Amino acid sequence: MGAADVVPGVSGGTIALVTGIYERLLNALAAFDGEAISLLIAGRWRVFWYRMDGPFLGALFTGILVAVFTLAQGIDWLLQHYPQPLWAFFCGLVLTSGLSLVRDETNLATVDGFVLFVLGVALVVAIALAPRADFLTGLPGFFFGGAVAICAMILPGISGSFVLVLLGIYPQVLAAVSDLRLTPLVVFALGCAVGLMLFSRILRWMLARARGRVMALLSGILLGSLVSIWPWKLVTSVELSGNLAELTRPVLPNHVSLADPQLGVCLLAFIGGVVAIWSLRRLAGVRYG
């Protein structure tokens, strides 16, 4: 999940969903309520720890932090030098997990299931094609960006890093992680905590009452995200309200503006993504095939 969250366009929630820990993660996050705070203040550490499913969250967030701090520079290097094979790998990952989610968790033959699936696709495509522009800067931008991005990280198919790109603060956050600047990182973490506690409750409530419909929406979001991680893209600048903003559009690999589409390497990377999802599902004990 940490490696996925570093890449703009890929969601850590996707990894949680395909490895079978998604609902357990939501339940653990939503357990941080008034009673949990009371236990914490009273010093009842052991009760608080197990109420929050501490062993699970501890292992999960340790893995995420290790991946973020060890892979941030490497993934940034891949994005600069080999972006197309990297995106192709995640295309294989997302397509395989999205199709298996549709097969196992949704019923698109119903009207509401189909409508919610299409709505999910439309939502994430609109986000993917939205112009990138500066929104907030400084510490307020870090707090707001953390609160919004963490909500996206929970949703499969919507990348928290991609949301940071849309808000115009992704380079600043990545630089803060790479340089270990504590003040902006602490502010960003506080924003993440606030967004995480609020949004996890909303999503858990929705899953408890309308699981099939929610999964139809999530599967649409997941498969629609293929637009944002398509390996071959063109970036153009447009003027919005007197400011320049970037627009990204997916194109075919034979487009005249692409000097080297790297089709062979991208195909191998795509197959690698398919194999990675198959292996993750087998390791997690999720039925596949």
SEBA-778708 format. One record per atom (N, C-alpha, C): residue number from 1; x, y, z. Coordinates in pm, whole numbers, plus 50000, padded with zeros to 5 digits. Layout:
<pts>
NUM, X, Y, Z .
...
</pts>
This chain:
<pts>
1, 50083, 49879, 50000 .
1, 50000, 50000, 50000 .
1, 50085, 50125, 50000 .
2, 50196, 50123, 50074 .
2, 50285, 50239, 50077 .
2, 50347, 50267, 49942 .
3, 50392, 50161, 49873 .
3, 50451, 50178, 49741 .
3, 50348, 50233, 49643 .
4, 50224, 50183, 49651 .
4, 50119, 50230, 49560 .
4, 50085, 50376, 49587 .
5, 50081, 50416, 49715 .
5, 50041, 50552, 49750 .
5, 50144, 50656, 49708 .
6, 50269, 50614, 49687 .
6, 50371, 50709, 49643 .
6, 50348, 50750, 49497 .
7, 50288, 50662, 49418 .
7, 50274, 50685, 49274 .
7, 50144, 50760, 49245 .
8, 50151, 50878, 49180 .
8, 50029, 50949, 49146 .
8, 49948, 50871, 49042 .
9, 49828, 50831, 49079 .
9, 49744, 50754, 48988 .
9, 49712, 50616, 49041 .
10, 49782, 50570, 49144 .
10, 49759, 50437, 49199 .
10, 49716, 50451, 49345 .
11, 49617, 50372, 49386 .
11, 49559, 50384, 49519 .
11, 49604, 50271, 49611 .
12, 49643, 50307, 49732 .
12, 49670, 50205, 49832 .
12, 49546, 50125, 49866 .
13, 49427, 50189, 49853 .
13, 49302, 50119, 49876 .
13, 49283, 50003, 49779 .
14, 49338, 50015, 49659 .
14, 49332, 49905, 49563 .
14, 49402, 49782, 49619 .
15, 49521, 49803, 49676 .
15, 49598, 49692, 49732 .
15, 49524, 49631, 49850 .
16, 49464, 49715, 49935 .
16, 49388, 49664, 50049 .
16, 49270, 49580, 50003 .
17, 49205, 49623, 49896 .
17, 49087, 49552, 49847 .
17, 49124, 49416, 49790 .
18, 49228, 49411, 49707 .
18, 49261, 49285, 49639 .
18, 49330, 49187, 49733 .
19, 49385, 49234, 49846 .
19, 49447, 49141, 49941 .
19, 49350, 49098, 50050 .
20, 49225, 49147, 50044 .
20, 49122, 49100, 50136 .
20, 49122, 49165, 50273 .
21, 49191, 49279, 50291 .
21, 49196, 49343, 50423 .
21, 49116, 49473, 50426 .
22, 49041, 49502, 50321 .
22, 48977, 49633, 50307 .
22, 48878, 49662, 50420 .
23, 48784, 49570, 50442 .
23, 48682, 49595, 50545 .
23, 48740, 49589, 50686 .
24, 48839, 49504, 50708 .
24, 48903, 49503, 50839 .
24, 48974, 49635, 50865 .
25, 49033, 49694, 50762 .
25, 49098, 49823, 50776 .
25, 48997, 49931, 50812 .
26, 48883, 49934, 50744 .
26, 48780, 50033, 50774 .
26, 48728, 50018, 50917 .
27, 48704, 49894, 50959 .
27, 48655, 49870, 51095 .
27, 48755, 49915, 51200 .
28, 48883, 49889, 51175 .
28, 48986, 49929, 51271 .
28, 48998, 50081, 51280 .
29, 48993, 50149, 51167 .
29, 49003, 50295, 51167 .
29, 48882, 50359, 51234 .
30, 48763, 50304, 51208 .
30, 48640, 50361, 51264 .
30, 48628, 50333, 51414 .
31, 48709, 50242, 51469 .
31, 48704, 50212, 51611 .
31, 48761, 50324, 51697 .
32, 48828, 50419, 51633 .
32, 48884, 50533, 51709 .
32, 48771, 50635, 51732 .
33, 48698, 50617, 51843 .
33, 48585, 50702, 51875 .
33, 48601, 50759, 52015 .
34, 48491, 50812, 52071 .
34, 48498, 50872, 52204 .
34, 48541, 50773, 52310 .
35, 48491, 50650, 52303 .
35, 48529, 50549, 52401 .
35, 48678, 50515, 52391 .
36, 48728, 50508, 52269 .
36, 48871, 50479, 52251 .
36, 48957, 50592, 52308 .
37, 48913, 50716, 52289 .
37, 48987, 50830, 52344 .
37, 48986, 50826, 52496 .
38, 48870, 50788, 52554 .
38, 48861, 50777, 52700 .
38, 48958, 50671, 52753 .
39, 48966, 50558, 52683 .
39, 49061, 50454, 52724 .
39, 49205, 50504, 52716 .
40, 49233, 50583, 52613 .
40, 49368, 50636, 52595 .
40, 49403, 50733, 52707 .
41, 49310, 50823, 52740 .
41, 49335, 50922, 52845 .
41, 49349, 50853, 52981 .
42, 49270, 50747, 53003 .
42, 49274, 50675, 53131 .
42, 49397, 50587, 53146 .
43, 49475, 50576, 53041 .
43, 49596, 50495, 53047 .
43, 49571, 50345, 53035 .
44, 49455, 50306, 52984 .
44, 49425, 50163, 52966 .
44, 49476, 50121, 52829 .
45, 49608, 50115, 52819 .
45, 49674, 50097, 52690 .
45, 49639, 49965, 52624 .
46, 49636, 49859, 52703 .
46, 49613, 49727, 52644 .
46, 49472, 49717, 52584 .
47, 49373, 49765, 52660 .
47, 49236, 49762, 52610 .
47, 49223, 49848, 52485 .
48, 49285, 49967, 52489 .
48, 49281, 50056, 52372 .
48, 49346, 49990, 52251 .
49, 49460, 49924, 52273 .
49, 49535, 49862, 52165 .
49, 49451, 49757, 52092 .
50, 49384, 49671, 52169 .
50, 49307, 49565, 52105 .
50, 49172, 49614, 52054 .
51, 49117, 49720, 52114 .
51, 48994, 49779, 52060 .
51, 49020, 49834, 51920 .
52, 49138, 49891, 51898 .
52, 49176, 49948, 51769 .
52, 49233, 49844, 51673 .
53, 49229, 49715, 51711 .
53, 49293, 49609, 51630 .
53, 49439, 49647, 51608 .
54, 49505, 49680, 51719 .
54, 49641, 49730, 51716 .
54, 49742, 49644, 51644 .
55, 49743, 49510, 51666 .
55, 49841, 49428, 51594 .
55, 49829, 49442, 51442 .
56, 49705, 49446, 51394 .
56, 49682, 49460, 51249 .
56, 49726, 49598, 51199 .
57, 49677, 49705, 51265 .
57, 49712, 49840, 51221 .
57, 49861, 49869, 51237 .
58, 49920, 49816, 51345 .
58, 50063, 49838, 51366 .
58, 50147, 49778, 51254 .
59, 50115, 49653, 51218 .
59, 50188, 49588, 51109 .
59, 50164, 49659, 50977 .
60, 50038, 49699, 50953 .
60, 50004, 49763, 50826 .
60, 50074, 49898, 50810 .
61, 50062, 49984, 50911 .
61, 50119, 50118, 50897 .
61, 50271, 50117, 50905 .
62, 50330, 50019, 50974 .
62, 50475, 50005, 50970 .
62, 50521, 49972, 50828 .
63, 50449, 49881, 50764 .
63, 50482, 49848, 50625 .
63, 50466, 49966, 50532 .
64, 50357, 50044, 50551 .
64, 50335, 50161, 50467 .
64, 50447, 50263, 50484 .
65, 50482, 50292, 50610 .
65, 50587, 50392, 50635 .
65, 50722, 50348, 50581 .
66, 50754, 50220, 50601 .
66, 50881, 50169, 50548 .
66, 50886, 50184, 50397 .
67, 50775, 50149, 50331 .
67, 50772, 50160, 50185 .
67, 50783, 50304, 50139 .
68, 50710, 50395, 50205 .
68, 50712, 50536, 50165 .
68, 50852, 50594, 50176 .
69, 50917, 50570, 50290 .
69, 51047, 50633, 50312 .
69, 51161, 50562, 50240 .
70, 51144, 50436, 50203 .
70, 51251, 50367, 50131 .
70, 51232, 50371, 49980 .
71, 51107, 50385, 49934 .
71, 51081, 50377, 49791 .
71, 51052, 50512, 49726 .
72, 51035, 50618, 49805 .
72, 50997, 50748, 49748 .
72, 51097, 50793, 49641 .
73, 51226, 50787, 49672 .
73, 51326, 50832, 49576 .
73, 51335, 50740, 49456 .
74, 51324, 50607, 49480 .
74, 51332, 50512, 49369 .
74, 51214, 50525, 49274 .
75, 51095, 50541, 49327 .
75, 50978, 50556, 49242 .
75, 50982, 50689, 49169 .
76, 51029, 50793, 49237 .
76, 51045, 50923, 49171 .
76, 51142, 50911, 49054 .
77, 51248, 50832, 49071 .
77, 51345, 50811, 48963 .
77, 51280, 50735, 48846 .
78, 51201, 50633, 48877 .
78, 51131, 50559, 48772 .
78, 51032, 50647, 48698 .
79, 50962, 50734, 48770 .
79, 50867, 50825, 48706 .
79, 50937, 50922, 48611 .
80, 51060, 50958, 48643 .
80, 51134, 51051, 48558 .
80, 51197, 50982, 48437 .
81, 51246, 50859, 48455 .
81, 51323, 50793, 48350 .
81, 51248, 50681, 48278 .
82, 51160, 50608, 48345 .
82, 51087, 50498, 48284 .
82, 50939, 50504, 48321 .
83, 50872, 50614, 48291 .
83, 50732, 50628, 48334 .
83, 50637, 50530, 48265 .
84, 50657, 50506, 48135 .
84, 50562, 50422, 48062 .
84, 50558, 50278, 48112 .
85, 50673, 50210, 48132 .
85, 50666, 50074, 48190 .
85, 50607, 50072, 48331 .
86, 50634, 50177, 48411 .
86, 50578, 50182, 48546 .
86, 50425, 50191, 48541 .
87, 50374, 50278, 48453 .
87, 50228, 50290, 48438 .
87, 50170, 50160, 48383 .
88, 50239, 50095, 48290 .
88, 50189, 49970, 48233 .
88, 50177, 49862, 48340 .
89, 50275, 49858, 48431 .
89, 50269, 49762, 48542 .
89, 50142, 49783, 48624 .
90, 50114, 49910, 48658 .
90, 49996, 49938, 48738 .
90, 49867, 49919, 48659 .
91, 49872, 49935, 48526 .
91, 49754, 49904, 48445 .
91, 49718, 49756, 48457 .
92, 49818, 49669, 48451 .
92, 49793, 49527, 48469 .
92, 49738, 49497, 48607 .
93, 49791, 49564, 48706 .
93, 49745, 49545, 48844 .
93, 49599, 49587, 48859 .
94, 49566, 49707, 48812 .
94, 49432, 49762, 48831 .
94, 49329, 49688, 48747 .
95, 49360, 49656, 48620 .
95, 49265, 49587, 48534 .
95, 49230, 49450, 48591 .
96, 49330, 49375, 48634 .
96, 49305, 49242, 48688 .
96, 49222, 49247, 48816 .
97, 49259, 49336, 48907 .
97, 49184, 49345, 49033 .
97, 49044, 49400, 49010 .
98, 49029, 49494, 48916 .
98, 48897, 49550, 48888 .
98, 48803, 49447, 48830 .
99, 48849, 49368, 48735 .
99, 48764, 49266, 48674 .
99, 48726, 49158, 48775 .
100, 48819, 49121, 48863 .
100, 48786, 49020, 48964 .
100, 48686, 49076, 49065 .
101, 48695, 49206, 49095 .
101, 48599, 49268, 49186 .
101, 48459, 49269, 49126 .
102, 48449, 49302, 48997 .
102, 48320, 49300, 48928 .
102, 48261, 49160, 48931 .
103, 48344, 49060, 48907 .
103, 48298, 48922, 48903 .
103, 48251, 48871, 49039 .
104, 48328, 48903, 49145 .
104, 48304, 48842, 49275 .
104, 48211, 48922, 49366 .
105, 48204, 49054, 49348 .
105, 48139, 49137, 49449 .
105, 48021, 49220, 49397 .
106, 47995, 49223, 49268 .
106, 47892, 49312, 49217 .
106, 47795, 49236, 49126 .
107, 47680, 49298, 49102 .
107, 47581, 49244, 49010 .
107, 47538, 49357, 48917 .
108, 47606, 49367, 48804 .
108, 47578, 49476, 48711 .
108, 47452, 49451, 48628 .
109, 47387, 49337, 48650 .
109, 47263, 49311, 48579 .
109, 47147, 49391, 48636 .
110, 47160, 49439, 48760 .
110, 47056, 49522, 48820 .
110, 47075, 49667, 48776 .
111, 46964, 49742, 48775 .
111, 46969, 49880, 48729 .
111, 47055, 49965, 48821 .
112, 47033, 49954, 48954 .
112, 47109, 50038, 49047 .
112, 47257, 50001, 49047 .
113, 47289, 49871, 49035 .
113, 47429, 49830, 49029 .
113, 47499, 49885, 48906 .
114, 47432, 49877, 48792 .
114, 47490, 49928, 48667 .
114, 47507, 50080, 48672 .
115, 47405, 50151, 48721 .
115, 47412, 50297, 48728 .
115, 47526, 50341, 48821 .
116, 47541, 50276, 48935 .
116, 47647, 50312, 49029 .
116, 47785, 50279, 48971 .
117, 47794, 50169, 48898 .
117, 47921, 50134, 48832 .
117, 47960, 50243, 48732 .
118, 47865, 50285, 48648 .
118, 47892, 50391, 48549 .
118, 47926, 50522, 48620 .
119, 47856, 50551, 48730 .
119, 47885, 50673, 48807 .
119, 48027, 50671, 48860 .
120, 48071, 50554, 48910 .
120, 48208, 50542, 48960 .
120, 48310, 50566, 48850 .
121, 48286, 50508, 48731 .
121, 48376, 50530, 48618 .
121, 48380, 50678, 48582 .
122, 48262, 50742, 48573 .
122, 48256, 50883, 48534 .
122, 48326, 50972, 48636 .
123, 48311, 50940, 48765 .
123, 48373, 51021, 48870 .
123, 48524, 51022, 48859 .
124, 48585, 50904, 48846 .
124, 48730, 50897, 48846 .
124, 48788, 50946, 48713 .
125, 48714, 50929, 48602 .
125, 48761, 50982, 48474 .
125, 48761, 51135, 48479 .
126, 48657, 51194, 48540 .
126, 48651, 51339, 48554 .
126, 48768, 51391, 48637 .
127, 48800, 51319, 48744 .
127, 48914, 51358, 48828 .
127, 49044, 51345, 48749 .
128, 49058, 51236, 48673 .
128, 49181, 51212, 48598 .
128, 49205, 51318, 48492 .
129, 49097, 51367, 48430 .
129, 49111, 51464, 48322 .
129, 49103, 51609, 48370 .
130, 49087, 51629, 48500 .
130, 49078, 51765, 48554 .
130, 49213, 51835, 48541 .
131, 49213, 51966, 48522 .
131, 49340, 52040, 48512 .
131, 49415, 52044, 48644 .
132, 49547, 52033, 48636 .
132, 49631, 52047, 48755 .
132, 49663, 52194, 48776 .
133, 49640, 52243, 48895 .
133, 49668, 52384, 48923 .
133, 49701, 52399, 49070 .
134, 49775, 52504, 49103 .
134, 49807, 52532, 49243 .
134, 49679, 52566, 49318 .
135, 49662, 52507, 49436 .
135, 49543, 52531, 49515 .
135, 49579, 52600, 49646 .
136, 49649, 52531, 49731 .
136, 49696, 52589, 49857 .
136, 49846, 52566, 49869 .
137, 49913, 52655, 49936 .
137, 50056, 52641, 49958 .
137, 50085, 52651, 50107 .
138, 50208, 52619, 50144 .
138, 50247, 52631, 50283 .
138, 50184, 52523, 50370 .
139, 50187, 52545, 50502 .
139, 50136, 52448, 50597 .
139, 49985, 52424, 50584 .
140, 49903, 52529, 50558 .
140, 49760, 52500, 50536 .
140, 49738, 52405, 50418 .
141, 49818, 52420, 50313 .
141, 49808, 52330, 50199 .
141, 49844, 52188, 50237 .
142, 49945, 52171, 50324 .
142, 49984, 52037, 50369 .
142, 49872, 51973, 50450 .
143, 49807, 52051, 50539 .
143, 49700, 51996, 50622 .
143, 49579, 51958, 50537 .
144, 49534, 52050, 50452 .
144, 49418, 52023, 50368 .
144, 49447, 51910, 50269 .
145, 49567, 51912, 50211 .
145, 49605, 51807, 50117 .
145, 49607, 51670, 50183 .
146, 49658, 51664, 50307 .
146, 49659, 51537, 50380 .
146, 49519, 51486, 50408 .
147, 49428, 51576, 50448 .
147, 49291, 51536, 50480 .
147, 49218, 51484, 50358 .
148, 49237, 51549, 50243 .
148, 49168, 51507, 50121 .
148, 49235, 51383, 50061 .
149, 49368, 51383, 50058 .
149, 49439, 51271, 49994 .
149, 49418, 51140, 50068 .
150, 49407, 51145, 50201 .
150, 49390, 51019, 50276 .
150, 49254, 50958, 50246 .
151, 49153, 51041, 50220 .
151, 49022, 50989, 50180 .
151, 49034, 50915, 50048 .
152, 49111, 50972, 49956 .
152, 49132, 50906, 49827 .
152, 49212, 50778, 49843 .
153, 49306, 50775, 49936 .
153, 49386, 50655, 49956 .
153, 49301, 50537, 50003 .
154, 49194, 50566, 50078 .
154, 49105, 50459, 50124 .
154, 49025, 50401, 50008 .
155, 48988, 50487, 49913 .
155, 48906, 50442, 49800 .
155, 48993, 50370, 49697 .
156, 48958, 50247, 49659 .
156, 49032, 50183, 49552 .
156, 49010, 50255, 49421 .
157, 49118, 50282, 49350 .
157, 49105, 50346, 49219 .
157, 49129, 50494, 49219 .
158, 49117, 50560, 49334 .
158, 49146, 50704, 49342 .
158, 49274, 50721, 49421 .
159, 49376, 50773, 49359 .
159, 49508, 50782, 49421 .
159, 49520, 50908, 49505 .
160, 49568, 50889, 49630 .
160, 49595, 51004, 49714 .
160, 49704, 51092, 49656 .
161, 49806, 51029, 49598 .
161, 49913, 51107, 49536 .
161, 49861, 51186, 49416 .
162, 49768, 51125, 49341 .
162, 49713, 51195, 49225 .
162, 49631, 51316, 49270 .
163, 49559, 51303, 49381 .
163, 49485, 51417, 49436 .
163, 49583, 51528, 49474 .
164, 49697, 51492, 49530 .
164, 49798, 51593, 49564 .
164, 49850, 51662, 49438 .
165, 49859, 51586, 49328 .
165, 49899, 51647, 49201 .
165, 49793, 51749, 49157 .
166, 49666, 51711, 49168 .
166, 49558, 51803, 49129 .
166, 49559, 51929, 49214 .
167, 49592, 51914, 49343 .
167, 49596, 52029, 49433 .
167, 49722, 52112, 49415 .
168, 49819, 52059, 49341 .
168, 49941, 52133, 49314 .
168, 50046, 52127, 49421 .
169, 50035, 52030, 49515 .
169, 50133, 52024, 49624 .
169, 50210, 51891, 49626 .
170, 50194, 51808, 49521 .
170, 50265, 51680, 49521 .
170, 50417, 51696, 49527 .
171, 50478, 51786, 49447 .
171, 50624, 51799, 49455 .
171, 50672, 51842, 49594 .
172, 50597, 51931, 49661 .
172, 50635, 51975, 49794 .
172, 50629, 51862, 49896 .
173, 50523, 51779, 49887 .
173, 50509, 51668, 49981 .
173, 50619, 51565, 49956 .
174, 50646, 51532, 49830 .
174, 50750, 51434, 49799 .
174, 50887, 51485, 49843 .
175, 50912, 51616, 49826 .
175, 51039, 51675, 49870 .
175, 51052, 51670, 50022 .
176, 50940, 51694, 50092 .
176, 50943, 51689, 50238 .
176, 50975, 51549, 50288 .
177, 50919, 51446, 50220 .
177, 50947, 51308, 50257 .
177, 51093, 51273, 50228 .
178, 51141, 51312, 50110 .
178, 51278, 51280, 50072 .
178, 51380, 51349, 50162 .
179, 51350, 51475, 50202 .
179, 51444, 51553, 50284 .
179, 51418, 51540, 50434 .
180, 51314, 51464, 50472 .
180, 51278, 51444, 50613 .
180, 51258, 51577, 50686 .
181, 51180, 51667, 50628 .
181, 51145, 51794, 50694 .
181, 51027, 51770, 50785 .
182, 51049, 51775, 50916 .
182, 50951, 51727, 51012 .
182, 50827, 51814, 51022 .
183, 50841, 51947, 51022 .
183, 50724, 52033, 51044 .
183, 50616, 52012, 50940 .
184, 50646, 52022, 50809 .
184, 50539, 51996, 50712 .
184, 50488, 51853, 50716 .
185, 50575, 51756, 50749 .
185, 50530, 51618, 50755 .
185, 50433, 51596, 50871 .
186, 50460, 51661, 50986 .
186, 50369, 51649, 51100 .
186, 50234, 51712, 51068 .
187, 50235, 51830, 51004 .
187, 50110, 51896, 50966 .
187, 50033, 51809, 50866 .
188, 50104, 51752, 50771 .
188, 50041, 51664, 50673 .
188, 49980, 51542, 50741 .
189, 50052, 51485, 50839 .
189, 50003, 51368, 50911 .
189, 49878, 51401, 50993 .
190, 49873, 51522, 51052 .
190, 49754, 51563, 51125 .
190, 49632, 51573, 51032 .
191, 49654, 51630, 50914 .
191, 49546, 51636, 50817 .
191, 49499, 51497, 50777 .
192, 49594, 51406, 50757 .
192, 49558, 51267, 50724 .
192, 49475, 51205, 50835 .
193, 49515, 51228, 50962 .
193, 49443, 51169, 51074 .
193, 49298, 51217, 51079 .
194, 49278, 51347, 51060 .
194, 49142, 51403, 51063 .
194, 49057, 51345, 50950 .
195, 49110, 51346, 50828 .
195, 49036, 51292, 50715 .
195, 49007, 51144, 50728 .
196, 49106, 51071, 50781 .
196, 49092, 50926, 50795 .
196, 48981, 50889, 50893 .
197, 48977, 50955, 51009 .
197, 48877, 50923, 51109 .
197, 48736, 50953, 51061 .
198, 48719, 51062, 50987 .
198, 48586, 51099, 50939 .
198, 48541, 51009, 50824 .
199, 48626, 50992, 50724 .
199, 48583, 50923, 50603 .
199, 48568, 50772, 50624 .
200, 48650, 50713, 50710 .
200, 48639, 50569, 50734 .
200, 48504, 50534, 50796 .
201, 48452, 50622, 50882 .
201, 48321, 50599, 50943 .
201, 48210, 50604, 50837 .
202, 48219, 50704, 50749 .
202, 48117, 50717, 50645 .
202, 48117, 50594, 50554 .
203, 48235, 50551, 50514 .
203, 48244, 50437, 50422 .
203, 48200, 50307, 50488 .
204, 48236, 50288, 50615 .
204, 48193, 50167, 50686 .
204, 48041, 50164, 50700 .
205, 47981, 50279, 50731 .
205, 47836, 50288, 50744 .
205, 47769, 50251, 50612 .
206, 47823, 50298, 50501 .
206, 47766, 50267, 50370 .
206, 47779, 50120, 50337 .
207, 47893, 50058, 50367 .
207, 47913, 49916, 50337 .
207, 47820, 49829, 50421 .
208, 47794, 49870, 50546 .
208, 47708, 49791, 50633 .
208, 47564, 49791, 50585 .
209, 47522, 49897, 50517 .
209, 47382, 49910, 50478 .
209, 47355, 49880, 50331 .
210, 47453, 49895, 50247 .
210, 47431, 49872, 50103 .
210, 47559, 49821, 50039 .
211, 47605, 49704, 50083 .
211, 47735, 49653, 50039 .
211, 47741, 49636, 49887 .
212, 47639, 49573, 49829 .
212, 47642, 49547, 49685 .
212, 47650, 49674, 49604 .
213, 47573, 49775, 49642 .
213, 47574, 49901, 49568 .
213, 47708, 49973, 49584 .
214, 47761, 49971, 49707 .
214, 47891, 50036, 49730 .
214, 48000, 49968, 49651 .
215, 47999, 49834, 49645 .
215, 48102, 49763, 49571 .
215, 48089, 49788, 49421 .
216, 47966, 49807, 49373 .
216, 47948, 49843, 49231 .
216, 48011, 49978, 49203 .
217, 47990, 50075, 49293 .
217, 48050, 50207, 49278 .
217, 48203, 50197, 49284 .
218, 48255, 50120, 49380 .
218, 48400, 50107, 49396 .
218, 48463, 50038, 49275 .
219, 48396, 49938, 49221 .
219, 48453, 49870, 49104 .
219, 48456, 49963, 48983 .
220, 48355, 50050, 48969 .
220, 48358, 50150, 48863 .
220, 48472, 50249, 48881 .
221, 48491, 50291, 49005 .
221, 48601, 50382, 49036 .
221, 48735, 50317, 49003 .
222, 48747, 50189, 49039 .
222, 48873, 50117, 49017 .
222, 48905, 50105, 48868 .
223, 48809, 50060, 48789 .
223, 48834, 50041, 48646 .
223, 48844, 50175, 48573 .
224, 48771, 50276, 48618 .
224, 48783, 50408, 48557 .
224, 48919, 50471, 48577 .
225, 48990, 50428, 48683 .
225, 49122, 50485, 48711 .
225, 49225, 50446, 48605 .
226, 49191, 50351, 48517 .
226, 49284, 50315, 48408 .
226, 49315, 50436, 48320 .
227, 49221, 50533, 48314 .
227, 49245, 50654, 48235 .
227, 49362, 50733, 48294 .
228, 49368, 50740, 48426 .
228, 49473, 50821, 48489 .
228, 49609, 50754, 48488 .
229, 49613, 50620, 48476 .
229, 49742, 50551, 48479 .
229, 49780, 50495, 48342 .
230, 49707, 50534, 48237 .
230, 49740, 50491, 48101 .
230, 49883, 50532, 48068 .
231, 49966, 50441, 48016 .
231, 50109, 50473, 47998 .
231, 50138, 50585, 47900 .
232, 50054, 50603, 47799 .
232, 50085, 50699, 47693 .
232, 49994, 50822, 47706 .
233, 50055, 50935, 47738 .
233, 49979, 51056, 47766 .
233, 50045, 51176, 47701 .
234, 49965, 51278, 47680 .
234, 50015, 51408, 47636 .
234, 49975, 51512, 47740 .
235, 50068, 51601, 47772 .
235, 50040, 51707, 47869 .
235, 50042, 51840, 47795 .
236, 49934, 51914, 47807 .
236, 49924, 52047, 47745 .
236, 49891, 52150, 47851 .
237, 49922, 52274, 47824 .
237, 49893, 52384, 47916 .
237, 49777, 52467, 47863 .
238, 49685, 52499, 47953 .
238, 49571, 52583, 47917 .
238, 49560, 52695, 48021 .
239, 49494, 52802, 47983 .
239, 49476, 52915, 48074 .
239, 49339, 52908, 48139 .
240, 49338, 52904, 48272 .
240, 49213, 52902, 48348 .
240, 49214, 53015, 48449 .
241, 49119, 53107, 48434 .
241, 49107, 53221, 48525 .
241, 49237, 53300, 48535 .
242, 49303, 53314, 48422 .
242, 49426, 53392, 48418 .
242, 49550, 53318, 48461 .
243, 49538, 53189, 48500 .
243, 49652, 53110, 48542 .
243, 49670, 52991, 48448 .
244, 49796, 52950, 48431 .
244, 49823, 52833, 48349 .
244, 49800, 52706, 48429 .
245, 49734, 52609, 48366 .
245, 49710, 52480, 48429 .
245, 49742, 52371, 48328 .
246, 49783, 52254, 48380 .
246, 49818, 52142, 48293 .
246, 49699, 52050, 48272 .
247, 49681, 52005, 48148 .
247, 49581, 51906, 48114 .
247, 49650, 51782, 48059 .
248, 49614, 51666, 48110 .
248, 49672, 51540, 48065 .
248, 49567, 51461, 47989 .
249, 49603, 51412, 47871 .
249, 49511, 51334, 47789 .
249, 49576, 51202, 47748 .
250, 49505, 51089, 47764 .
250, 49558, 50961, 47715 .
250, 49554, 50955, 47563 .
251, 49658, 50895, 47504 .
251, 49664, 50879, 47359 .
251, 49707, 50736, 47328 .
252, 49691, 50695, 47201 .
252, 49737, 50564, 47159 .
252, 49890, 50561, 47149 .
253, 49951, 50444, 47167 .
253, 50098, 50438, 47164 .
253, 50160, 50476, 47030 .
254, 50080, 50476, 46921 .
254, 50134, 50514, 46790 .
254, 50115, 50662, 46760 .
255, 50082, 50741, 46860 .
255, 50061, 50885, 46839 .
255, 50192, 50950, 46792 .
256, 50181, 51044, 46699 .
256, 50300, 51105, 46639 .
256, 50385, 51182, 46740 .
257, 50327, 51226, 46849 .
257, 50402, 51305, 46947 .
257, 50486, 51220, 47041 .
258, 50467, 51088, 47037 .
258, 50542, 50999, 47125 .
258, 50667, 50949, 47053 .
259, 50783, 50984, 47106 .
259, 50908, 50948, 47042 .
259, 50935, 50797, 47052 .
260, 50914, 50739, 47172 .
260, 50943, 50598, 47194 .
260, 50836, 50540, 47286 .
261, 50735, 50470, 47233 .
261, 50628, 50416, 47318 .
261, 50670, 50296, 47403 .
262, 50786, 50235, 47374 .
262, 50837, 50123, 47453 .
262, 50734, 50010, 47467 .
263, 50675, 49969, 47358 .
263, 50567, 49872, 47361 .
263, 50608, 49738, 47423 .
264, 50727, 49689, 47383 .
264, 50772, 49559, 47434 .
264, 50790, 49560, 47585 .
265, 50859, 49661, 47636 .
265, 50882, 49671, 47780 .
265, 50751, 49691, 47854 .
266, 50662, 49773, 47797 .
266, 50533, 49799, 47861 .
266, 50448, 49672, 47868 .
267, 50454, 49589, 47764 .
267, 50379, 49464, 47765 .
267, 50430, 49372, 47876 .
268, 50562, 49362, 47890 .
268, 50619, 49280, 47997 .
268, 50581, 49335, 48134 .
269, 50583, 49468, 48148 .
269, 50545, 49529, 48276 .
269, 50397, 49504, 48307 .
270, 50313, 49512, 48204 .
270, 50169, 49485, 48221 .
270, 50148, 49342, 48271 .
271, 50217, 49246, 48208 .
271, 50206, 49106, 48252 .
271, 50255, 49093, 48396 .
272, 50359, 49168, 48430 .
272, 50409, 49167, 48567 .
272, 50303, 49214, 48666 .
273, 50225, 49315, 48628 .
273, 50117, 49363, 48715 .
273, 50009, 49258, 48733 .
274, 49975, 49187, 48625 .
274, 49875, 49080, 48634 .
274, 49923, 48970, 48728 .
275, 50049, 48930, 48711 .
275, 50105, 48824, 48796 .
275, 50113, 48870, 48941 .
276, 50146, 48998, 48964 .
276, 50155, 49050, 49100 .
276, 50021, 49040, 49172 .
277, 49912, 49079, 49104 .
277, 49779, 49071, 49165 .
277, 49740, 48926, 49192 .
278, 49766, 48839, 49096 .
278, 49736, 48697, 49115 .
278, 49811, 48642, 49237 .
279, 49938, 48681, 49251 .
279, 50019, 48633, 49363 .
279, 49969, 48689, 49495 .
280, 49933, 48819, 49497 .
280, 49882, 48881, 49619 .
280, 49753, 48815, 49665 .
281, 49664, 48787, 49571 .
281, 49539, 48722, 49606 .
281, 49560, 48581, 49657 .
282, 49655, 48510, 49600 .
282, 49686, 48376, 49650 .
282, 49744, 48383, 49791 .
283, 49835, 48478, 49814 .
283, 49894, 48492, 49946 .
283, 49791, 48530, 50051 .
284, 49694, 48613, 50010 .
284, 49591, 48660, 50102 .
284, 49480, 48558, 50122 .
285, 49483, 48449, 50046 .
285, 49382, 48347, 50059 .
285, 49251, 48385, 49994 .
286, 49253, 48479, 49899 .
286, 49132, 48520, 49830 .
286, 49111, 48429, 49710 .
287, 48990, 48383, 49689 .
287, 48961, 48294, 49577 .
287, 48988, 48365, 49447 .
288, 49056, 48298, 49358 .
288, 49087, 48359, 49227 .
288, 49080, 48252, 49121 .
289, 49020, 48287, 49004 .
289, 49017, 48193, 48894 .
289, 48899, 48097, 48903 .
</pts>
